[in-house]
Amino acid sequence: MEKGSRARRVMWESFVKVHHGVPKLDKIIKEIQELGSDPFDYMNIARGLSEVPSHLKGVQQKHKEILRVQTETLRVNTILIKEKVKIFQLIDRYAELTIISNVRDRTLVEHELLARGRDHEEWRKKHLQRELEKIRTNQLFQSSFSGRKSKSGSSAAVSGVPGIGKTTMVQKIVYDWATGKIYTDFQFVFSFKFRDLNNINSRINLRNLILDQYPYFGNVLGELWKNPEGLLFIFDGLDEFKDWIDFADNRRNTEPQFMCTDPECWCEVSDIVYSLIQHKLLPGCSVLVTSRPTALHLLEKAEISVWAEILGFVGDEWKEYFNKFLEDQAVAAAVFKHVEENEILYTMCYNPSYRWILGMSLGPFFTQRDRKQQQVPKTITQLYSYYIYNILKNHGREIESPRVVFLKLGEMAFTGVSEKKIVFSNGDLIKYNLQPSQFLSGFLMELLERDDSVQSVVYTFPHLTIQEFVAALAQFLTPDPKDIQKLLSEAYSEEDGRFEIFLRFVAGLSSPQSARPLEEFLSPFLHQTTCRVIDWVKEKVKGQIGNTATETGKRNLLNTFHYLFESQNKALAQATVGSVGTLAFSGLRLTPIDCAVLSHVLGLCDTIKELSLYECYIQCEGFQRLENVLYKCQKLRLSKNNLGDSEVKLLSAVLRNTGCKIQELDLWGNNLTDSCAEDLASVFNHSLTDLDLTANELGDSGMKRLSLALRRPDCKIQKLDLWGNRLTDSCAEYLASALSTNRSLTDLNLVYNRFTDQSVPAFSRLILTCRTPNLIKLWDNQFSQNGENQLKLLQGTRSGLSVKCKPLD
């Protein structure tokens, strides 16, 4: 036994040393600390803890049956007049989402849809490489030492951008509990939406909070309080809660008016939620909270045991959703193929709500013969334009003046974007002369989802981006556009990014391709408005091109490029960036969608003197979006982009193009190996003159392949930087031999390699026989003092030659 205990101790100590950054081990270590000296004893905890007392079995069975009925179906809008809403069985339509046991940075100043989209591809790849831990919904409260829930109550927070599937995930958890599939240790589950809790305007206690929604519990709640370990409370949508819950406020622990330690105690709803999460009310119960990333900072000081984030669809999950959404598999395949071929639309696919919009907008193009394939949306604005077009087409006869209705709805939507408001009341509708009775028609039901599950009725757009699109559309419907440029400038000046998608939509709606389908039902947009929007975009692009010294300046320039892309206005793009000299985005993380937009803009330029993408993390997918336009650059900086050998193969094909203008190429720090040396060597006799391969891993075999290209009489390379490439004495002879016939190379950098005195004869011969190099850098190798002296003595053999064995030589 003593030997076994010692072995276990060594094992746990090893876990402690390596647990940092490994979510599952972090969780195990924490549970060890909570469970005491021998965590294995926990595996034998009596199963009787989850047994429901006989006098509560009736109400539990009724509760489960009611929850099952409430959650077993999923309502899906169809924008079809004959079948406005389709109802499906949840288990048939629910597609598994990737949930990771971690949360990305919880502070966010940019529009969260942009920021999460920007990071998504990188995180998706990390997941595929098993660097992230994927967890299932039934593991949020599960112990590491058994299949049962944690010994004591815990709180879990699940984050996700709008439309990613948080509420549907909650529905699935409740349904699976009600049908006995998960969390059988919980005797009762109570689920609340924060948007419903917003309607409670007076003090209340936990008893009445539950009875308002689950009145059949009557007088048995007192029995439930006796076993809090058997209770799970779910609160969905913290970001929609009207009250501020400050978990760092110590007054909640000291001042009676803020304390809520008894389920019969009357207090504010926010105090009840706070006390449940912090285990001050019913200690031992478990709590699940969902939120958008922008509200996660509220929970930073909370007692959260498990942090998780919904990443959305990964890999084949994308195709699975299309196949479930579009019942005609041929149409599903055609839509998926179109999306796959369009970089902008493809990047949207991780989000179920975006997928829904894609399906609703693109499906008709592949089912109706009168639609021309070349009209299929290519930009996000075009996509949303056809989404609204389909609604108007199916409900056009119901509306007397759709232009007026859309103007009013757009004004309300714009106010919502301005105030970061996504939930609207009957009062909001009346304020904008939108009568709630209009929701008897199918038209507005497609644009605003009505939720009357509680005492009062609230409305939301199906997705935040639809709200932003309708807000943008209203700018083209207003009869007096004189202040449009002032409005756009004020929106642009907001630093938190709340208007960024709105501005892209405004720019996009200036395009005939986006406006035409809507004008069919809303009458032509004012030409004056379109001209003023185009002038505003032109002014912003021109003003931003020379203002990229800061990260904010670079991000703003990229955003204006998104405006150009959405506008699809070739004349506008050429007038603003057609003759641009330098574009610098160094240090700014670019997603594949950013790269696709940049590619579109570069495609309209004549020649770019310099394109700097240093440390932009474009990686494979981003590079593939850019490769067709890179030939226009004279100087191309691609350092630290994690490109790899396969991307260099593609780049080499660009460099071999007869029209390629690239003269200087910087590939510093891209994990390149000898596998790409052959491809690099193939471009030494084209336009390229300066090649920086610093901090890669070409090694001796890679250097030998490059040496063969340097030997060729048509080699044009003048400057070659091989700093830090693990070169040794084995390749010195090859290099010296190759350069003995070279007539182009003037600068050679071999700093920070592994050359020793054995290479001195080869380098001596190189210096004496090769007549073109003016500068040879050799410091930070492994030469002795004597070896360095021998090399430096050779400087005098030719006028203008500099051999540096130390930086200051």
N, C-alpha and C positions, 0 to 999 in steps of 0.2 A: 504493500500500500504506500509505504514511504517513498519507494522508487517511482511509483505512478504519480504521486503528488508532485514530486520534484520535476518529473517530465512535463506535467501539466503547467507547472509554474514557468518553466523555460518557454513553453509554447506561448503562454499569455504574454510573457515579457517580450518575446519576438514580435507578437502582434502590436504591442505598444510602440515598438521602434519604427514599424513601417506603416502604422495606421493613417498617418496624415495624408489627406487627399484621397483616401479610399473610403467612400461613404459607408459601405457595409461594415468595414472594420471599426470605423468611428462609432457606429451604432452598437457593435458588439462590446467594445471597451466601456462605453457608457453603461450598458446593461450589467456588465460585470461589477462595476462600481456600485450600482444600485442593489444588486442581488446578493452581495456578500462574498464570502471567501470561496464558496464552491458553487459556481453558476449551474453546474450540472444537476444540483438538487432541484432546480426549478422545473426540470423536465418532468418531475413526479408530482407536480401540484395537482391537487384533487380536481377531477373533472366536474365534481358536483357544484362548483362555483357558478356555472352557467345554467344550472337547472332552475327553471321558473317554478315558484311555489304554485301549488295546485289552484289556489283561489285567484291567481293572476293569469292562468292559462287561457281562460275565455277571452279576456280583453286583449291578450297578446295575439291570439288567433284572429280576432276581429281586426286588430291593428294591421297585421300582416296582410290580410285579405284586402283591406281598403288601400293600403300602399301598393299592393300588387296591381289592383285595378287602375290606380292613378298613374302608375309608371310603366305599364306593360305595352303602351302604344306610343308611337312617335308621329307627330303631325309635321308634314312637309308641304310648304307652299309650292304650287306648280305653275303659277301665272297663266293657267289655262281656264277659260271662262266656264267650260263644262265641269271641270273638276278642279276648283280653286285650291282645295286642300286634300292631300292624300294622307290616309292614316295607315301606318305600317306597324307590324309587331316590332317592338324594340329589339328583340333578339335577332330578327332578320335583317335589320338595317344598321345595327350598331357595328361600327368598324373600330377595331382596337387602335388606340393611339399610343405613341411612344411617350412614356412618362419616365423621367430620370430622377434619381434620388439626390438631387442637388438643385440649387437655384442660381442662375446667373446673376451678375451684379444687380443689386436691388435698387440702386439709385439710377435714375434715367431722366435726362433732360430733353431728349429728342422724342419725337412722335414714336410711341412704343411699337407701332406696326413696322416702321422703318427700321428701328434699332434691332428688333427681334429678327426681322427678315435678313438684316445684314449679317447677323451671327449664325443664322440657322444652318447654312450649308456646312460651316466648319464644325458645328456641334453634331450635325448628322453624321459627318465622316468620323468624328471621334467615337460616336456610338458604334458605328460599323466596325471600327478598329478595337472595340471592347474597352475603350478608355473610360466610358461612362457606364454607370450601372443602371440598367433598365429595371423598373419595378412595376408590378401589377397593382391594380386598385385594391386587391384583397391583401396586400402586404403593408399597407400604410400603418396598421396598428398591430402588426404581427411580431412576436418575439423572435429574436435570432436563435433561441434555443429550443423552440418547439413550434408546431404549426398553429399554436394558440396565440391569443392576443397578449400584449405586454401585461406584466403583473400589475402595475399600477396604471392609473389613467394617464393618457398622453394627448398632446395636441399636435395636429398635423396641418400644414399649410401647403396648398397646391396652387401654383401660379400658372398663368397662361394668358397670352394676348387675346383680344376680343375675337370671338368666333372659333377659337381653337378647340372647344368642346368641353369646357368646365362644367356647365350646367347639365349637359347630356351625360357626362361622367358621373355626376351626382345622382342623376336619375337611374343610371345603371347600377350604382352601388346600392341604392335603396331597393331597387327591383330584385337584385341578387340576394340581398338580406331577407326580403320578404318571402322569397321562394326557397330560402334555406341553403343557398349556394355558398355564401361567404359570411364571415363574422358571426358564426353561430354562438360565440361566447357573449355577444351583446343580446340582452333580453329585449331591449326596446331601442328603436332608432327614431329620433325626431329631427326632421329636416325643415329648415326655414330659408327663405330668400330675404336678403337684406332689403331689396326693393319693396317687399311686403312690410317689413318691420318699419319702413319709413312712414307708414300710415298711422303708426301709434304715436299720438301726440301728448300722452300723459304718462304718469308713473304707472308701473305695472309690476307684478311679480312673476316668477317663473311658472308658478301654477297656472295663472290665467293666460300667460303667453302660450302655454301648451294647449289649454282648454279652448282657446279661441280657434285653434287650427284642428285640434283633435278632441272635440267635446265629449266623446264617448268614454274618456278616462274617468270622468265623474269624480268620485271620492277615493279612487284607488291610488292616486299619485303619492299619497303619504307612504304607501308600501314601497313604491319605487325609490323614494329617497333613501330607504334603508340599505339599498344595494347599489350605490352609484357606479360601482365597477361594471355593472351590466348595462349602462346607458351610453349611447353615442348621440351627440348633438352635431348636426351639420348646419353650417351657415354659408350660404352660397352668394358670392358677389360682394365682398367687402368694399370694393371700389365704388359700389353704388349706394353705400350707406350714407345718409345725410349727416350723421353725427360723427364727430372726431373722437376716436378712442386713443388716448395717449397712454401707452403702456409704460412710459418713463415717468409718469406723474405720480410722485410718492404720496400725494394727498389721498389717493385711492386706498392706501394702506393705513392711513392715520386719521382721516376725517370721516366721521360717521355718515355724512350725507352722500359720500362717494362709495361707501362700502356695501357689499351685497354678499352676505355669507349664508343666508337662509333662503330657501326656495319660496318661502311665504313672505319674504321681505319686499315691500314696495319700493321701487327705485326706477331709474331710467333704463331703457332698453340697452343702451351702451354699457351701463354698469353690469347688467346681467351677462352680456357677452364677454366683457372683460373678466369678470369673476369666474366664469366657466373655463375660459382659456387658461387663466392663471391658477386654476385648481383651488380657488378660495371658496367657490360655491360648488357643493357636491364633489369634494375632493375624491378622486378615484374614477370619475367619469372621463370619457374621451370626447375630443372635439375635433371636427374637421372644418377648416375654413378655406374657401377658394377666393382668389383675387386676381385682378390684372397685375402685371409687374409694377405699374406706377403706384399702386397702393401698398406694396409690400413693406415699404419703409415703416409703416405703422406698426408692423409686427416685429421689428428688429429687437425690441426689448421684451417681447412676449416670451412666455414659457413654451416655445415650440420645440417638440421633440423630433419631428420629421419635416424636412423641407423637400418639396418635390416640384417639378415643372413639367408641364405637358409640352413636348416638342412638336406634337402633331404627327402627320403621316411620315413614315420612313420607308423607302424602298417600295416593295410590292404593295404596301398598305395604300399607296396612292391609287394604283390601278384597281385595287379591290373596291375602293370607295366609288369610283366611276362606274364600275360594273354593277354595284348595288343601286346607285342613284339612277342610272339610265338603263331601263329594263331591256331595251333593244341592244343586244351585245355588239351588233355591227356598228350602231351609232356610237356606243361607248368607245369602241376601238378607234373609230374615226376621230372623235373628239380628243381622245388621249394622244393620238398621233399628232394632231395639229398642235396641241399644247406642248408636246415633247419637242416639236420643231421650232417653237417660239420661246426664246430665252426669257422674255419678260413674263409671259403667262406661266411658263413652267415653274418659275421661282415662287409663284403664289400657291403652288399645289400642297404645301405642307399643312395649310390651314383648311379645316373642313368647310368653314363659311365661304372662303374664297373658291373652294372646289364647287360648292353649291352654286355660286354665282357663275362660275365657268360653265357648269353643266346647263344651267338655265339659259344662258346667253348663247352658247355654242351649239347646243343640241339641235335647235331648229335648222341651222345651216346644213346639217347632215341628214335631215329628215324631210325637208321641203325642197322640191325640185326647182321652184322658181327662184331660189337663192343662188347667186353666183359664188363659186368657191373663192374667187379673188377678193370678195367683199368680207370674208371672214375676218373678225377683229384681230388686229396685231398689237395694238397698244391697250393699256389698261382703260384709258378714257373711252376708246371704241368699244371695249368689252362692256363697260357699264352703260354706255349709250344704247347698245342693243338690248341690255337687260331692261331698261326703261321702255324701249321701243316695243318689246314683246308684251309688256304689261299694257301699254297703250293700244296695241293691236288687238289684244284679247278683250279689252274693256272700253274701247273708244266710244262705243255707242251709249255708255252709261253716263258720260260726262258732257255737260253742255258747254263748258268753257275750260278745257283742261289747262290752257296756258295760265289762266287766272289762278286755278287751284294749285298748279305747280309753283307759281310765284309765291303764293302765301305759304305753302309747305316749305319752300326753299328758304324763305325768310326765317321761319321757325327753326329750320335745320341749321342755318348760319349762326343764329343766336346760340344754339346748342353747342356748335363747334367753338364759338368764342368763349363760352362759359364752361366748356368741358362737361356739357350736360347731355346725357343720352336717354334719359327717362323723362317723358312728358305727360302732363295731366290733362284732364278735360279743360281746365282753366287755361292751359297753354294753347290748346287748339282754339278756344273761343277768342283768346287775345289776338290771334292771327286770322280771325274770321273763318276758321275751319270748324264747321259744326260737327260735333260728335255723331250726329245722326247720319252723316255722310258715310259712316263706316258700315252702314247697312249695304252699301254697294261694294262690289269686289275690288274696285279700282284702288281706293285708299287702303284697303286691307292688304294689298300687295306691297305697299310702301311703308306702312306702319303696322307693327304687330300689336294687337290689343291683348292686354293681360288683365283679366277681371277675376282673378282667383281669390282676391281679398275684398275688403269692404269697398274700396274705391278702384276706379279703372285707371290704368296707366298705359302708355304707348311707347314703343321703341322702334327704331328702324331695324330691319333684319340684321344689319351690320353697320358698324361705325363708318366704314367707307361708303356705304350707300347714303348715309346721312351727309357725308362730305360731298358726294357727287351731286345730290339734290341741292345742296347749298351753293355749289358752283353753277349749276344749271340756272338757278334763279337770277344770277348776274346777267344772263343773256336774255332774260324775259322781262326785266324791268323796263318801263317805258322811258325812263330818264337815266341814261348811263353816265352823266357828266362827272360823277364822283368815283367812277370805277377804278381809276388809277390810284386815287388816294386810298381807297379801301384796300386795294392789292398791296400797296406799299406798307400800310399799317399792319396788314396780316404778315407780310414778309419780315417785318421788324420784330415780331414776337420770337423770342429766343428759345422758347420751350418746344418749338416744332409743331404746335397744335394745328397750324394752318397748312402744313407742308403738302399733305395729300390734296387738300382743297385747292391750293395754288396749281398743282399739277393738273388737276381736272379743269380748272379755268383755262390754262394754257391749251389743254387738249381740245376743249370745246370750241376753240377758235379755228379748228381744223374742219374743212368741209366733210371729211370722211366721218367725223364724230357727230357733226351737227345735222347732216342731211337726214338720217333716219328719224331724228326727233322732230325736225321741222315739218315732217309729213303730218304730224298730229298737233304740233304746238305753234305752227306757222313760222315763217322765216325769222331767224334771229336778226336783231338790229345790226346793220353793217357797221354803224358807228361804234358799237360795243366791241365787235370783233377787231376793228382797226386799233382801238385804244388798248385792247389786251395785247395785241401783237407789238405795238409800240412799247408797252410796258416791259414785255419779255425782252425785246431788243435792248432797251436801256439797262435792264438788270444784267444781262449776259455781258454786254460791253463793259459795264462798270465793275464786274466781278473778275474778269479775266486777268487784270493786272493786280488783283488783291488776294494773293494766295500765300502770303508770308506766314499766316497762322493756320492752325487746323480749322478754325471756324471759317476762315476765308476759303479754304479748299473745299470744305463741305458745302458752303454756299454756292461756289462755282459748280460743283457737281449737281446740286439741286437745280440750278438754272439749265444745266444740260438735260436734266429730266424734263424741264419745261419744253425745251427744243424737241426732244424726242416725242413727247406727247402731242405736240403741235403738228408734227410731220410736215413742217413748212420748210421746204428745201431752200427757198429764196431767203427766208429769215435766218436759217442756219448759216448759209454762205455769207450773208451780210454781216454776221456777228463773229463767226469763227473761221471763215474761209481762208483768211490769210494770217491766222494767229502764229506767232513765233514760237512761244514756249508754253507748254502746259505742265504744271507741276502739282502732283497729288501726293508727294512723298509723305509717308507716315500716316496716311489716311486709309483705313481698312475698306477695301472695295469688295462688294459681293458680286456674284455672277450677273445680277440684274444691273448693277452699276457699270460693270464692264460692257454689257450689251448696249447700254445707253451711250457710253463713251465711244464704243465702236461706231455707233450710228453717227455721232457728231464728227469723229475723225474721218469717216467716209466722205463727208462733205467738204473737208479741207483739201487744199492743194498740196502743200508741203508743210510739215511741222519741223521746225528746227530742232526742238528738243521735247521729248515726252519723258517726264520723270515719274516713274511708278515705284520708286524705292520704298521698300517695306510697306507695301499695300496689301500683302497677303492675298494676291489674286489667285494663286494656286492653279490647279489644272483647269477647272471649269471656267474661271475668269479668263485665263489665257486663251482658251479655245474661242471665247467670244470676241477676243481682240485680234487674233492672228491675221485675219484677212485685211486689216488696215495698217498694220505696223510698218509695212514697207514704205509708207509715206514719211516716216520719221528719219531725220538725219542723225540725231543722237538719241539713243534709247537706253534708259536706265531701268533695269528690271531686278535690281539687287534685293535680296532677302524676301523673295516671294514664294519660297518653297515650291519651285517649279519642277525640278527633277529632270532626269534624262529624257523622258518621253516628250516633255514640252520643248526641250532643246531640239529634238528631232523635227518637230513642227516648225520651230523657229528657223532652223537651218533651211527648210524648204522655202520659207519666206525670203531668206537672205540670198538664195540661189535664183530668185525671180529676177528676170532681166530688168524689170522696172524698179527694183528695190533701191532706195536711197540711203539706207542705213550705213553710216560710216563709223560711228562710235557705238559700241555695245557694252553695257555693264551688266554682268551676271554674277556679281559678288554674292557669296553666301546662299547658294541655291541647292546645296546637297548634290552637286553634279559629280559623277564618277567616270571611270574610264569607259563606261558603256556608251557615253555620248561623244567621246573624243573623235570618233570617225565622222560623225555628223558635223562637229565643229570644224574639223580639218577640211571638209568639203566646201567651205565657204571662204577659205583663205585667198582665193583668186577672184573674188567678186568685189562688191562695193566696200566691204568692211576694211577699215584701216586700223582701228583701235579696239582691242578686245581685253576686257577686264574679267579674269576668272578667279579673283581673290577669294580665299576662304572656301574653297571647294575640296573635293577629294579625288582629283584625277589620278594621282599616284604615278608611279613610273611607267606603267603600261599606257596610261592616257597620254603622258608626255611623249612617249615614243611614237604614238600615232600622230600627234601634232607636229613632231619633228619631220615626219615624212612630207607634210604639207608645207612646212617652212623651207624645205629643200627645193621645192618646185620653182622654176624661173619666173612663173607668172604670179607668185605669191605677192599680195599687196599689203600684208599686215605690217604696220609701222611701229605699233606699240602693243606689247604683250605683257599682261600682268598675271603672274602665277604665284603671288604671295600666299603662303600657307596651303599648299596642295599636297603635302606629304611626299615631296620629291626627295629621292636619295641618290647616292653615288651611282646607282645602277643606270640612271637615265642620262647622266652627264655626258658620256661619250656620244650618245645619239644626238643630243642637243648641239654639241660642239661640231659634229660632223655635218649636221643639217645646215647650221648657220655659216659654215665655211663657203657655201655657194649662194647664200641668201643676199639679195641686193635691196631689200625694202626695210628690214627691221632697224629701228633707231633706238628704241627704249625697251629694255628687258628687266622685269622685276621678278627676282627669285628669292625675295626675303622670306624669313620664317619657314624654311624647309629643313631638310635633314642632311644637307651636304657636309662632308668632312674633308680632311686633307687629301683623301684619296681622289677627290674630284679636282684638286688644284691643277694637275697636268692638263686635264680636259679643258678646264676654263682658261688656262693659259693659252692653249692652242686656239680656243675660240676667240680670245681677245686679239691674238696676233694675226689670225687669218681672216676673220670676218671684218670687213672694212666699213660697214655701215653703222653699227651701234655707237651711239654717243653716250648712252647712260646704261650701266649695268649695276643693279642693286643686289647685294649679296649678304646684308647683315642679318643677324638673328638666325644663322645656321650653326654648324658645329665645327667650324674651322678653329685650329689652334692659332695662337698669335703669330707663329711663324708662317702658317698658311696664308693668313690675312696679309702679312707683309709682302709675301711673294706676289700676291694678286695686285696689291696697290702699286708695286714697283712697275707694273706693266702699263700704268696710265701714260707714262711718258713716251710710249712707243708710237702714239699717234696723236696729232693735234686735235683737241676738242673732246677726247675720250675721257669719261669719268667712271671709275670703278669704285663703288662705295661698299665698304665692308662694315661701316658703322654709319648711323644716321647723319652724324655731323661731319663726316669726311668731306 
